[in-house]
């Protein structure tokens, strides 16, 4: 049970920082925060993503490219142009690594305002860091795994961030329902999004990319991450941007 609890905690904590910090903040700027707070979230993302830490800069730039080129040959990840989920994941990894490592030049429209902390990113993305976290996971399993099949969860923990991304970028462009007509295949993959913390409301998100709340269009579309965003906003940790897209009643009328 300890291993199961550890896996579930890692799943949701890694996912939270991916959707809150990397996606809604770094990619879309749905809210603002101070530079000090930004660095705190850099470190927390490293701690809770661990061996599969993703650079906010690399993620943010690549995700902006996804929105600009969704379901076209220039899309970093589209099931329309990749034969399998594995090929899509490898293509995504290659493009992301080029951006995060500074080897790929991209248009300035994709980099403007994306948070960067190159010194920390270089350390957090290093093999030293990944092996350190991976070693801790292995030691934890050696101490608490009570049966052989629990070890089958360990490889997934090494790759949680890519797995989270692949679930949405593959399945939420193939299966689900739509609230809006958009110029791509994005769909709302899960009607009750308790597994992906709001990420699977992908059609809503592609319609209103800068909106902090991915859900809320239908009664059942509860976005767990937005609950924390609202709380952080009330506490003064972040500041939501005033945008017309945040007007929920207007959005519902348009659906």
C-alpha positions as CSV (number, residue, x, y, z in Angstrom):
1,X,0.0,0.0,0.0
2,X,2.9,2.4,0.7
3,X,4.2,1.9,-2.9
4,X,0.7,2.5,-4.3
5,X,0.3,5.7,-2.2
6,X,3.8,6.8,-3.3
7,X,2.9,6.3,-7.0
8,X,-0.4,8.1,-6.8
9,X,1.1,11.0,-4.9
10,X,3.9,11.3,-7.5
11,X,1.3,11.1,-10.3
12,X,-0.7,14.0,-9.1
13,X,2.1,16.2,-7.8
14,X,4.1,15.8,-11.0
15,X,1.0,16.5,-13.0
16,X,0.0,19.5,-10.9
17,X,3.2,21.3,-11.5
18,X,3.1,20.4,-15.2
19,X,-0.4,21.8,-15.7
20,X,-0.1,24.8,-13.2
21,X,3.4,26.0,-13.8
22,X,4.6,24.7,-17.2
23,X,1.3,24.8,-19.1
24,X,-0.9,27.6,-17.7
25,X,1.8,29.9,-16.5
26,X,4.9,29.3,-18.7
27,X,3.1,28.5,-21.9
28,X,0.0,30.7,-21.8
29,X,0.6,33.3,-19.1
30,X,-2.9,32.8,-17.7
31,X,-1.7,34.5,-14.5
32,X,1.4,36.4,-13.2
33,X,3.7,36.0,-10.2
34,X,6.8,37.7,-8.8
35,X,10.2,36.6,-10.0
36,X,11.0,35.2,-6.6
37,X,7.8,33.1,-6.6
38,X,8.6,32.0,-10.1
39,X,11.9,30.6,-9.0
40,X,10.2,28.9,-6.0
41,X,8.0,27.1,-8.5
42,X,11.0,26.2,-10.7
43,X,12.5,24.4,-7.6
44,X,9.1,22.8,-6.6
45,X,8.7,21.5,-10.1
46,X,12.1,19.9,-10.0
47,X,11.3,18.3,-6.6
48,X,7.9,16.9,-7.6
49,X,8.7,15.9,-11.2
50,X,12.0,14.5,-10.1
51,X,13.7,12.3,-12.6
52,X,11.3,13.5,-15.4
53,X,11.7,17.2,-14.8
54,X,10.6,19.3,-17.8
55,X,12.1,22.7,-18.5
56,X,9.5,25.5,-18.3
57,X,11.2,27.2,-21.2
58,X,11.4,24.1,-23.3
59,X,7.9,23.1,-22.5
60,X,6.4,26.6,-22.9
61,X,8.0,27.2,-26.3
62,X,7.1,23.8,-27.7
63,X,3.5,24.1,-26.4
64,X,3.1,27.5,-28.1
65,X,4.2,25.8,-31.3
66,X,1.6,23.1,-30.8
67,X,-1.2,25.7,-30.6
68,X,0.1,27.6,-33.6
69,X,0.5,24.6,-35.8
70,X,-2.1,22.2,-34.3
71,X,-2.7,19.1,-36.5
72,X,-0.4,20.3,-39.2
73,X,3.0,18.9,-40.3
74,X,4.7,21.5,-38.1
75,X,2.9,20.4,-34.9
76,X,5.4,19.0,-32.4
77,X,2.9,16.3,-31.5
78,X,-0.1,15.3,-33.5
79,X,-1.7,11.8,-33.9
80,X,-2.7,13.0,-37.4
81,X,1.0,12.9,-38.5
82,X,2.5,10.2,-36.3
83,X,1.7,6.5,-36.8
84,X,1.8,5.5,-33.2
85,X,1.8,7.1,-29.7
86,X,5.5,5.9,-29.3
87,X,6.6,7.7,-32.5
88,X,4.8,10.8,-31.4
89,X,6.5,10.7,-27.9
90,X,9.9,10.3,-29.5
91,X,9.3,13.2,-31.9
92,X,8.1,15.3,-29.0
93,X,11.2,14.4,-27.0
94,X,13.5,15.3,-29.9
95,X,11.9,18.7,-30.5
96,X,11.7,19.5,-26.8
97,X,15.3,18.6,-26.2
98,X,16.5,20.8,-29.0
99,X,14.5,23.8,-27.7
100,X,15.4,23.3,-24.0
101,X,19.1,22.6,-24.8
102,X,19.3,25.8,-27.0
103,X,20.2,23.8,-30.1
104,X,17.0,24.6,-32.0
105,X,16.3,28.2,-33.1
106,X,12.6,29.2,-33.0
107,X,10.6,32.2,-33.9
108,X,10.6,35.0,-31.2
109,X,6.8,34.9,-31.1
110,X,7.2,31.5,-29.3
111,X,9.8,32.6,-26.8
112,X,8.6,36.0,-25.7
113,X,7.7,36.1,-22.0
114,X,8.4,32.4,-21.4
115,X,10.2,32.1,-18.0
116,X,13.9,31.1,-18.2
117,X,16.4,30.1,-15.5
118,X,19.1,28.6,-17.6
119,X,21.5,27.9,-14.7
120,X,18.9,25.9,-12.8
121,X,17.5,24.2,-15.9
122,X,20.9,22.9,-16.9
123,X,21.3,21.3,-13.5
124,X,17.7,20.0,-13.1
125,X,17.7,18.5,-16.6
126,X,21.2,16.9,-16.1
127,X,21.8,13.1,-15.9
128,X,23.2,13.7,-12.4
129,X,19.8,15.1,-11.3
130,X,17.8,12.3,-13.1
131,X,20.0,9.5,-11.7
132,X,19.8,11.1,-8.2
133,X,16.0,11.0,-8.2
134,X,15.8,7.7,-10.0
135,X,18.1,6.2,-7.3
136,X,15.8,7.5,-4.5
137,X,12.8,5.9,-6.2
138,X,14.7,2.5,-6.5
139,X,15.7,2.7,-2.8
140,X,12.1,3.5,-1.8
141,X,10.9,0.4,-3.7
142,X,13.6,-1.8,-2.2
143,X,12.4,-0.7,1.2
144,X,8.6,-0.9,0.8
145,X,7.8,-3.1,-2.2
146,X,6.2,-6.2,-0.7
147,X,5.5,-8.1,-4.0
148,X,7.1,-8.3,-7.4
149,X,4.3,-6.7,-9.4
150,X,4.7,-3.4,-7.6
151,X,8.0,-3.0,-9.3
152,X,6.1,-2.7,-12.6
153,X,5.1,0.8,-11.5
154,X,8.7,2.0,-11.2
155,X,9.4,2.5,-15.0
156,X,6.3,4.7,-15.2
157,X,7.6,6.9,-12.4
158,X,10.7,7.5,-14.4
159,X,8.6,8.9,-17.2
160,X,5.5,10.4,-15.7
161,X,5.8,13.8,-17.4
162,X,6.1,12.4,-20.9
163,X,3.3,10.0,-20.1
164,X,1.0,12.8,-18.9
165,X,1.8,14.8,-22.1
166,X,1.2,11.8,-24.4
167,X,-2.2,10.9,-22.8
168,X,-3.5,14.4,-23.8
169,X,-1.6,14.9,-27.0
170,X,-2.7,11.5,-28.4
171,X,-6.0,10.5,-26.9
172,X,-7.5,14.0,-26.6
173,X,-7.0,14.5,-30.3
174,X,-8.6,11.2,-31.2
175,X,-11.4,10.5,-28.6
176,X,-14.0,12.5,-26.7
177,X,-16.6,15.2,-27.2
178,X,-16.4,18.8,-28.3
179,X,-18.0,22.0,-27.0
180,X,-16.5,24.2,-29.7
181,X,-15.6,24.1,-33.3
182,X,-11.9,24.8,-33.7
183,X,-9.4,24.4,-36.5
184,X,-8.0,21.1,-35.2
185,X,-9.0,17.8,-33.8
186,X,-8.8,18.7,-30.0
187,X,-11.5,17.0,-27.9
188,X,-12.5,16.9,-24.3
189,X,-11.2,13.4,-23.5
190,X,-12.7,12.8,-20.0
191,X,-16.1,14.1,-18.9
192,X,-15.0,13.8,-15.2
193,X,-11.3,14.8,-15.2
194,X,-10.0,13.4,-11.9
195,X,-7.0,11.7,-13.6
196,X,-5.6,14.6,-15.5
197,X,-6.4,17.6,-13.3
198,X,-8.3,19.6,-16.0
199,X,-5.9,18.8,-18.8
200,X,-8.3,16.5,-20.6
201,X,-10.7,19.4,-21.3
202,X,-8.6,19.9,-24.4
203,X,-11.2,21.2,-26.8
204,X,-12.1,23.9,-24.3
205,X,-8.5,24.8,-23.9
206,X,-7.8,25.0,-27.7
207,X,-10.8,27.4,-28.0
208,X,-9.6,29.6,-25.1
209,X,-5.9,29.0,-24.8
210,X,-5.2,31.7,-22.2
211,X,-8.1,30.9,-19.9
212,X,-6.9,29.6,-16.5
213,X,-10.0,27.4,-16.1
214,X,-10.0,24.6,-18.6
215,X,-13.4,23.4,-17.4
216,X,-16.7,25.0,-16.5
217,X,-18.5,24.9,-19.8
218,X,-20.7,22.0,-18.8
219,X,-21.9,21.3,-15.3
220,X,-19.6,18.2,-14.9
221,X,-16.4,19.9,-16.2
222,X,-14.7,20.6,-12.9
223,X,-11.1,21.6,-13.3
224,X,-9.2,20.6,-10.1
225,X,-6.2,22.7,-10.9
226,X,-8.3,25.8,-11.2
227,X,-9.4,25.3,-7.6
228,X,-5.8,25.8,-6.5
229,X,-5.3,28.7,-8.9
230,X,-8.3,30.5,-7.4
231,X,-6.9,29.8,-3.9
232,X,-3.4,31.0,-4.8
233,X,-5.0,34.1,-6.3
234,X,-6.9,34.9,-3.1
235,X,-3.7,34.3,-1.1
236,X,-1.8,36.8,-3.3
237,X,0.7,34.2,-4.6
238,X,-0.4,34.7,-8.2
239,X,-2.6,37.3,-10.0
240,X,-5.1,36.2,-12.6
241,X,-5.2,38.3,-15.7
242,X,-8.4,40.1,-16.6
243,X,-9.3,38.8,-20.0
244,X,-12.7,38.6,-21.7
245,X,-12.1,34.9,-22.1
246,X,-12.5,34.6,-18.3
247,X,-16.2,35.6,-18.6
248,X,-17.8,32.2,-18.0
249,X,-21.3,33.2,-18.9
250,X,-20.2,34.5,-22.3
251,X,-18.2,31.4,-23.0
252,X,-21.1,29.1,-22.1
253,X,-23.4,31.1,-24.5
254,X,-20.9,30.6,-27.3
255,X,-20.7,26.8,-26.8
